Amino acid sequence: METILTVVVIILAVIVMAMLIWLISSIFANRREIAGQSAGIGLLQQQLEALKAAQDGTKETLHKSLQSSQETLSRNLQ
């Protein structure tokens, strides 16, 4: 009877250890995934900033062109 009880306790201990190892590995995998996502978010932020800078440059160029055209049109009408 003691032998069966010992075997059951050992089996339960092995199962608990396996579950703990699985849980720890899952946690580390999630942390790696989150770190990868953070890096991806940082890269997206840089790309958005670059797009905004390009858009600002285009806006400024268009504004100057429009202003120049208005001045030319105003001179021609006078």
VMD Tcl script that draws the C-alpha trace (Angstrom):
set ca {
  {0.00 0.00 0.00}
  {2.83 2.40 0.84}
  {4.47 1.62 -2.49}
  {1.33 2.58 -4.42}
  {0.99 5.79 -2.40}
  {4.64 6.65 -3.05}
  {4.23 6.02 -6.78}
  {1.09 8.21 -6.89}
  {2.88 11.02 -5.03}
  {5.87 10.79 -7.39}
  {3.59 10.85 -10.45}
  {1.71 13.87 -9.09}
  {5.00 15.64 -8.34}
  {6.21 14.98 -11.90}
  {2.93 16.30 -13.32}
  {3.12 19.44 -11.19}
  {6.75 20.01 -12.23}
  {5.85 19.55 -15.90}
  {3.00 22.04 -15.56}
  {5.29 24.57 -13.87}
  {7.90 24.20 -16.60}
  {5.20 24.62 -19.27}
  {3.84 27.72 -17.51}
  {7.28 29.30 -17.19}
  {8.10 28.63 -20.84}
  {4.75 30.14 -21.87}
  {5.47 33.26 -19.85}
  {8.89 33.68 -21.45}
  {7.44 33.11 -24.93}
  {4.81 35.80 -24.27}
  {7.47 38.21 -23.06}
  {9.51 37.64 -26.22}
  {6.42 38.21 -28.34}
  {5.62 41.43 -26.48}
  {9.19 42.64 -26.94}
  {8.93 41.92 -30.66}
  {5.66 43.81 -30.85}
  {7.20 46.75 -29.01}
  {10.02 46.87 -31.54}
  {7.46 46.74 -34.35}
  {5.47 49.58 -32.78}
  {8.64 51.66 -32.50}
  {9.39 51.05 -36.17}
  {5.84 52.04 -37.13}
  {6.18 55.24 -35.11}
  {9.38 56.12 -36.96}
  {7.68 55.48 -40.30}
  {4.71 57.64 -39.30}
  {7.05 60.46 -38.30}
  {8.85 60.17 -41.64}
  {5.51 60.27 -43.48}
  {4.45 63.32 -41.48}
  {7.72 65.09 -42.31}
  {7.27 64.27 -46.00}
  {3.67 65.49 -45.88}
  {4.74 68.71 -44.16}
  {7.37 69.26 -46.87}
  {4.83 68.69 -49.63}
  {2.36 71.01 -47.91}
  {4.97 73.75 -47.64}
  {5.96 73.33 -51.30}
  {2.33 73.50 -52.42}
  {1.71 76.53 -50.24}
  {4.68 78.39 -51.75}
  {3.62 77.41 -55.26}
  {0.07 78.59 -54.65}
  {1.29 81.83 -53.14}
  {3.60 82.42 -56.11}
  {0.78 81.68 -58.55}
  {-1.53 84.09 -56.74}
  {1.11 86.81 -56.85}
  {1.68 86.23 -60.56}
  {-2.05 86.26 -61.26}
  {-2.46 89.44 -59.20}
  {0.36 91.17 -61.12}
  {-1.08 90.08 -64.44}
  {-4.53 91.37 -63.53}
  {-3.15 94.77 -62.57}
}
mol new
graphics top color blue
foreach p $ca { graphics top sphere $p radius 0.5 }
foreach p [lrange $ca 0 end-1] q [lrange $ca 1 end] { graphics top cylinder $p $q radius 0.2 }
display resetview
